[in-house]
Amino acid sequence: MAIGNMAIGAMVHELTRSWGWIVFRGVVAILFGVLAFAWPGLTLTALVILWGAYALSDGLLALIAAYRIRDAGKPMWPLIVVGLLGIAAGVLTFMQPQMTALVLLSFIAAWALITGIFQVVAAIRLRKMISNEWWLALSGLLSIAFGVVMLARPGAGALAVVWIIGWYAILFGVVLVMLGLRIKGLAGRVPRPA
């Protein structure tokens, strides 16, 4: 039992050292959302490129967080999956910018659903290590809800899509910033591992 507590303590210590990456990921999402509202008349191609850049940067930041936040000495696999999916989504988007709005919506919806599921899984794994891990679960649930809404309304106009994506990115970013700040607050209360 003591070994398990030491492993948890080491992981929480790593998590508190990496809080800034989580906040940075949230800030990137918020900036993406603000840009979506600032330029509501984006053409579909510009939307595709903007979303691809967001998915790629979010994937890279999730991978960095996965390798910095350790679970029993191993990277967090749910965050690795989220990171790889984000990178794949970004690369595919740049390779196929001529996608139609409907295909793009379906692609974004599937990405949000899968990412949300893995974020909920990561929150469940972290529940033993930190209190208020519900911020991560909430970000996953927001992703799932966003994916469902996008699938339910595939015929929405490009402007509505930009606004939905903008709201999602801002809400998701705020939740990640709150999670990161909550983790930062643990730094003084968690004993350093031996």
N, C-alpha and C positions, 0 to 999 in steps of 0.2 A: 504494500500500500504506500509506503514511503517513497518507493521508486516512482510510482505513478504520480504522486504529488510533486516530486522533483521535476518530472517531465512536464507536468502542467505548469509549474512555476517557471521553467525555462521557456516554455512556449509563450506564456503571458508576458514574460520579460521581453522576448523578441517582438511580440505584438505591440507592447508599449513603445519600443524603440522605433517601430515602423508606422506609427500613427500618422505621420506627415504624408506618407504615400496615399493613405486612404483619403485624407483631406484633399490632397492634390487631385486625386481621381474625381472627387466630388466637385471641385472647382472647375475642372475641365468640362464636366457634364453641365454645370450651371452656365459656363461661358457658351457652350454649344447651344443651349436652350435660348439664351439671350440673343445670340446671333440669328437663330431661327425666327424670333419675333422682330428683330431689327430689319430683316430683309424678307418680309412676307411674300414678296413678288418673285421669289427665286424661281428660276426655270427648273424643270425636272433634272436636267443634267447638273446644275449647280447643287441641287438638293442631294443628288446621288453622291457627288464628290464631297460635299460637306459631311454627309452621314458616313461615308467611307472613311474619311479622316477621323471622325469621332470614334467609330468602331475600332479602327486600327490603334489609335492612341489609348483607348480604354482597355483594349486587349493587352497592349504592352504594359500598361500600368498594373493590370491585374496579375500578369506574370511576375512582374517585379515584386508585388506584394506577396504572391504565393511563395516565392523563394526566400523572402525576408521573414515571413511569418511561418514558423516551423511547428509541426505537430509531431512530437516524439522524434525530433531530429530530421523529419522528412518534410518536404514542401507540402502545402495544403492542396491536395488534388482537385477539390472543387474549384478553387481559384485558378489552377492551371488550366482546367477545362474551359472556364469562362474566358481566360486570356487567349487560349488557342482559338476559341470560337470567334472572339472579337477580331483577332488578327486575320483569320480566314474570311470573315465577313467583310473586313476592310479591303483586303487584297482582291476578293472576288468582285466587290463593288467597283474598284478601279479598273479591273480587267474588262468589265461589262457595263460601262456607263450608259449604254443605250437601252438599258432595261426599261420596260414600260412601268408606269405608275403602279399597276396592279401587281406585277411581279415584285417590284421593290417593296410594296406594302406587305406582301406575303413573306418576303425574305426578312424584312425588319420584324414582323410579327413572330416568325419562327425563332429568330435570334433572341428576341425579348423573352419569349416563353422558356426557351432552354436555359438562357442565362439566369432568369428568375428562379427556376427550379434548383439550379446548382448553388445559387446564393442562399436559398432557404436551407439546403443541405449543409452548407458551410456554417450557417447560423446555428443549426442543431448541433454540429460538432463543437462549436465554440461555447455552447451554453454552460458547459462544466467549468470553463476557464474565466469567463467574464460575466459580469451582471449586465443587464440591459443589452444583450446580444440581439434583442428584438429589432434594433435599428437595421442590422444586416438582413434579418428576416423580412422587415418591412420593405427594404429596397428590393428584395427578391419578389415579394408579393406585388409591389408596384410594377415590376417588370412583367410579371405574369398577367396582371390586369391590363397593362398596356398592350401586350400581345393579343389578348382576347378581344379587346376593343378594335384593334386593327384588323383582326380576322372577321369580326362581325360587320364591319363597315368598309368593305374593300372598294366600293365605288365612290368613296369620298374624294372631293376635289383636292388638287395639289395644295391649295392654301390651307384647307382643313388639316391635311396631312402635316404640313409644316407646323401648324399650331399644336397639333396633338404631340408631335415629336418634341417640340419646344417645351411644352408643359411637362411631359414625361422626363426630359433631360434635367429640367430645373428641379422638379420634385426629387428625382433620383439623386441628383447632386447634393441637395440640401440634406437628405437622409445620410449620405455618405460622409458629409462634413460633420454632421452631428455624431455619427458613429466614431469617426476619427478623434473628435474632441473628447468624447466619452472615454475612449481608450487612452488618450493622453492623460486624462485625470487619474487613471490607474497607476501611472508611473511612480508616484510617491507612496502608494499603498502596497505595492507588490515587492516582496523581498527579492533581492538579486539571487539567481541560482548559484549554488556552490561550485 
